[in-house]
Amino acid sequence: METDPYRREREEMVEFQVRARGIRNERVLAAMQKIPRHLFVPKNFERAAYEDRPLPIGEGQTISQPYIVAVMTEQLEIRSHDRVLEIGTGSGYQAALLAELAEKVVSVERLAHLADQARENLARAGVSGVEIVVGDGTEGYPPEAPYDAIIVTAASPEIPQPLIDQLGKGGRLVAPIGPRECQDLVKLVKREGRVETIPLGGVCFVPLIGQFGWQGEVSP
C-alpha cells in the first residue's frame, strides 16, 4: 500500500483547524482524518489542500475551508442509517465525508464537467455510496426523497422551498442564506408542523444558481 504523503498534514488540519475550534463530533473528526482532501483539489493546489482556506476547483467554484466543512457536517447530526442530499457536488470532498457518515448520499451538481471530475476524485479516493446527479440543485432530487439531512454548499437568497419539502420529519438542513457577497449560515430542523431556524454565523459562499436560487451568472 502506498504511503500517504499528506497524513501528517491531515492530522494537523483536524487537530488545529477543526477540533481546536470546537468541533466535537468524533465521527466527523474521524471522517476528516480518513478522507484524503488533497485528492479533491486540482494538482497545482495539492500542497495547499490542508491549509485553512477555500481553494479554487475550476468553473468559478471552490472547495470550502476545512473548518467550515466541519461545522456544516457536524450540524447535520448524521446517523449511520441516514439518507443525505447534497446540493453542489463541487470536487466531491464534502460528498466523500458524508459517505463516511451516512447510509446513502445523493449529490446534485449543476455543471456536468465538475460532476465528472467529482466521480473521478471519489473513485481515486476509494469512496463509494455516492450518487451524483447533474441538474438544478435548487429543485432538490425528488426521486430519492425524503432525506434525513440536506446540505447546501452554495448560497441563495432564501432556502429553496423544494428542499424544505424534501426534508423528512425530524430532518436537518444546513445552508448559507443571504446576499451574493456573504451570507448567514443557518440550520433548519423540520419538526411536527413547523420548521425551526437556528443561526450559525457568517460565511461567504459562491452563489447557488437555479430556478429557486440566483437567476443566471450575473454580477452581484
Secondary structure, DSSP 8 states (H G I E B T S, - for coil): ----TTHHHHHHIIIIIIGGGT---HHHHHHHHHS-GGGGS-GGGGGGTTSSS-EEEETTEEE--HHHHHHHHHHTT--TT-EEEEE--TTSHHHHHHHHH-SEEEEEES-HHHHHHHHHHHHHTT--SEEEEES-GGG--GGG--EEEEEE-SBBSS--HHHHHTEEEEEEEEEEES-SS-EEEEEEEEETTEEEEEEEEEE---B-BSTTSB-SS---
